[in-house]
Amino acid sequence: MTVVCCGIGADTTNVELRDSRVPTVGSNGEFEYVPIPEKTRETSEGRPYGDRPLRHGDGTMADLLARLVPDPGSDGEPVTEADAIANYPPHDDPNLDALTYGEHRPGYVNRLAALESDGDDAVGFYAGLEDADGRLHRYLVGWFRVSRVTVVEADDSRATKREKLARHPENAHTKRAVDGRPYRDDRRVVLLDGDEGGLFERVGRSMSTFSAFDGERRGYFLDDEFAGEFAVTKPAHDPDSAKRAEKAGVIRKPAIVCDLDAETFRERAMDW
């Protein structure tokens, strides 16, 4: 029984927000979740940012965005025109309406591939949201109980890849595959479906703290209380450590492994 919490959502590496409209945590825990931009336009995703209403207030996700960087680190041009942003497809991953999620990030793949579909395992999701003090903290924003796990291996035949992807038709990795080839076909891809879960209506306390260590340096770390309540085993976390540098940093959205069953995770996430 394991839960893997995955960092998701747009951040400063792939979007620039319009004016001061930043995804924040409201007074009652309400929040907007904005997926990252798709890296390629070769996708069958039919709902661009301009067709995705905000959860709270008027407008669409496109109204929050001033600039998209679809593939950070590549030579591709940013998307800055308002109409182009509105018509640009997000990488809807996870898709928490269809309860499906895919990953090819090396730090995530092996941990997600080890999940079982027997009802005891789950995947949780966290994102960066600005708190009332203007700090960008990590919050749990959704989850689902795992009902299917498929691993697309880099050396699978084209036909095998096509068949595996077809098991998850609503997954963003399936939607952007071309003739049976996943995007970045040289990587292992894990596809997960769920049978219970979704995006939370509201978030609770942050799962991160902002602290100083080594006298001067400062950074975001996994909250000690969160690590204990959710039985975090990876990244390694020592709540008794006196050195902040030894604690689990969450700046780069690592995969966070919890030694919990799916139902216990759901209950604790609801109460957090």
C-alpha positions in Angstrom: 0.0 0.0 0.0 1.6 3.2 -1.2 0.7 6.7 -2.3 3.0 8.7 -4.5 2.4 12.5 -4.4 3.4 14.2 -7.7 4.1 17.9 -8.3 1.9 19.3 -11.0 0.6 22.5 -12.5 2.0 25.5 -14.3 4.8 27.5 -12.7 7.3 30.2 -13.6 9.3 27.8 -15.8 6.4 27.5 -18.3 4.0 30.4 -17.9 4.0 34.0 -17.0 0.9 35.2 -15.3 -1.0 38.4 -16.3 -0.6 41.4 -14.0 -0.9 40.4 -10.4 -3.5 37.6 -11.0 -1.6 34.8 -9.4 -3.1 31.4 -8.5 -3.6 31.9 -4.8 -5.3 30.2 -1.9 -8.5 32.1 -1.0 -9.8 32.8 2.5 -11.8 29.6 2.4 -9.1 27.5 0.7 -10.5 28.0 -2.8 -7.9 27.8 -5.6 -7.4 27.7 -9.3 -5.5 24.9 -10.9 -3.8 25.7 -14.2 -2.1 22.8 -16.1 1.2 23.3 -17.9 1.2 24.1 -21.7 1.5 21.2 -24.0 5.0 20.8 -25.4 3.7 20.1 -28.9 0.7 21.1 -31.0 0.4 17.6 -32.3 -2.3 16.6 -29.8 -5.9 15.7 -30.1 -6.7 17.7 -27.0 -9.8 19.7 -27.9 -10.1 22.1 -25.0 -7.6 24.9 -25.1 -7.0 27.4 -22.3 -9.7 29.7 -23.6 -12.3 26.9 -23.3 -11.6 26.2 -19.6 -13.7 28.3 -17.2 -12.1 29.4 -14.0 -13.4 27.5 -11.0 -14.0 30.7 -9.0 -15.1 33.9 -10.7 -15.6 34.8 -14.3 -13.4 34.2 -17.3 -11.2 31.3 -18.4 -7.7 30.0 -17.7 -6.5 32.1 -20.6 -7.4 35.2 -18.7 -4.7 34.4 -16.2 -1.9 33.9 -18.7 0.3 36.5 -20.3 2.9 34.1 -21.8 3.4 30.4 -22.4 6.7 28.6 -22.7 5.6 25.2 -24.1 9.0 23.4 -23.9 11.3 25.2 -21.5 15.0 24.8 -22.6 14.1 24.3 -26.2 14.5 26.7 -29.1 10.7 27.1 -29.4 9.2 30.6 -29.3 7.0 31.6 -26.4 3.4 32.2 -27.0 2.4 35.8 -26.1 -0.6 36.9 -28.2 -3.9 36.7 -26.3 -5.7 34.8 -29.0 -2.9 32.3 -29.4 -2.8 31.7 -25.7 -6.6 31.2 -25.7 -6.3 28.7 -28.5 -3.3 26.8 -27.1 -3.8 23.3 -25.7 -2.7 22.5 -22.1 -1.0 19.3 -21.2 -4.1 18.1 -19.2 -2.1 15.8 -17.0 -3.5 14.7 -14.6 -6.9 14.8 -16.2 -8.9 14.7 -12.9 -12.2 14.6 -14.7 -11.3 11.3 -16.4 -9.0 10.2 -13.6 -5.9 9.5 -15.7 -2.3 10.6 -15.3 0.9 9.9 -17.2 4.6 10.5 -16.5 8.0 10.2 -18.2 10.1 12.2 -15.7 12.9 9.9 -14.5 12.4 10.8 -10.9 8.8 9.7 -11.0 8.5 6.8 -13.4 9.9 3.9 -11.3 7.9 4.9 -8.3 4.7 5.2 -10.2 5.3 2.0 -12.1 5.5 0.1 -8.8 1.9 1.1 -7.8 -0.6 -1.7 -7.7 -4.2 -1.6 -9.0 -5.7 -3.6 -6.2 -7.4 -0.6 -4.6 -4.9 0.1 -1.8 -2.6 2.4 -3.8 -3.2 5.9 -4.9 -1.5 8.9 -6.5 -1.8 12.3 -4.9 -1.1 15.7 -6.6 0.3 18.9 -5.2 0.9 22.3 -6.8 2.5 25.6 -5.9 0.0 28.3 -4.8 0.6 31.7 -3.2 -0.5 32.1 0.4 -1.9 35.2 2.1 1.7 36.3 2.9 2.7 36.1 -0.8 4.8 33.0 -0.4 4.5 30.2 -3.0 3.9 27.1 -1.0 3.0 23.5 -1.9 -0.5 22.3 -1.4 -2.3 19.0 -2.0 -4.8 19.7 -4.8 -6.2 16.3 -5.8 -5.8 12.5 -5.8 -7.2 9.3 -7.3 -7.2 5.6 -6.3 -5.2 3.6 -8.9 -7.3 1.1 -10.9 -4.9 0.5 -13.9 -1.2 0.8 -14.4 0.4 0.5 -17.8 4.1 1.0 -18.5 5.1 1.8 -22.1 8.8 0.7 -22.5 11.1 2.6 -24.7 12.0 -0.6 -26.6 8.4 -1.8 -27.0 7.4 -2.4 -30.7 5.3 0.3 -32.3 2.3 -2.0 -32.2 2.7 -2.7 -28.5 3.1 1.0 -27.8 0.0 1.8 -29.7 -2.0 -0.9 -27.9 -0.8 0.2 -24.5 -1.6 3.9 -25.2 -5.1 2.9 -26.4 -5.9 1.5 -22.9 -5.9 5.2 -21.7 -7.7 7.2 -24.4 -8.2 10.3 -22.2 -4.6 10.5 -21.1 -2.6 13.5 -22.4 0.3 11.2 -23.4 -2.1 9.2 -25.6 -3.5 12.4 -27.1 -0.1 13.7 -28.1 1.3 10.3 -29.4 2.0 10.2 -33.1 1.4 6.9 -34.9 1.9 4.9 -31.8 5.0 6.9 -30.7 4.8 8.8 -27.4 6.3 12.2 -27.3 10.0 11.8 -26.6 9.8 8.2 -27.6 13.2 7.2 -26.1 11.7 7.4 -22.6 9.7 5.0 -20.4 6.1 6.3 -19.9 3.8 5.3 -17.0 0.1 5.6 -17.5 -2.3 5.4 -14.6 -6.1 5.4 -14.4 -8.3 5.7 -11.3 -11.8 4.7 -10.2 -12.3 7.3 -7.4 -10.9 10.8 -6.7 -10.6 14.2 -8.4 -9.5 17.8 -7.9 -10.2 19.0 -4.3 -12.8 21.8 -3.9 -10.5 23.5 -1.4 -7.0 23.1 0.0 -6.0 22.9 3.6 -2.7 23.8 5.2 0.4 23.9 3.1 2.6 20.9 3.0 5.8 23.0 2.9 7.6 25.5 5.1 9.9 28.3 4.3 13.0 28.2 6.5 16.5 29.4 6.9 19.4 27.0 7.1 23.2 27.3 7.4 22.7 30.7 8.9 21.9 32.6 5.6 20.4 30.4 2.9 16.6 30.0 2.8 14.4 27.5 1.0 11.2 25.5 0.9 11.1 22.2 2.8 8.5 19.5 3.5 6.6 20.4 6.6 7.6 18.1 9.6 4.0 17.7 10.6 2.9 16.8 7.1 5.8 14.3 6.8 4.7 12.6 10.0 0.9 12.7 9.3 1.3 11.3 5.8 4.1 8.7 6.7 6.5 10.1 4.1 9.3 7.7 3.3 10.9 9.4 0.3 12.5 11.8 -0.1 14.3 11.0 3.1 13.0 13.1 5.9 14.4 13.4 9.4 12.1 15.5 11.6 14.7 15.6 14.4 17.5 17.0 12.2 18.9 20.3 13.3 20.2 21.1 9.9 17.7 22.5 7.4 19.9 21.3 4.5 19.3 17.7 5.5 15.5 18.1 5.3 13.5 17.3 2.3 13.4 20.2 -0.2 10.3 20.6 -2.3 11.4 23.4 -4.6 11.7 21.2 -7.7 8.5 19.1 -7.0 10.0 15.7 -6.2 7.9 12.6 -6.1 6.9 12.2 -2.4 6.2 8.6 -1.3 3.8 7.9 1.5 3.5 4.6 3.4 -0.3 4.8 3.5 -3.2 3.0 1.9 -5.5 5.0 -0.5 -8.4 5.4 2.0 -6.2 6.6 4.8 -4.6 9.1 2.4 -8.0 10.4 1.3 -9.2 10.8 4.9 -6.0 12.6 6.0 -6.0 14.9 3.0 -9.6 15.9 3.7 -8.7 16.8 7.3 -5.3 18.4 6.5 
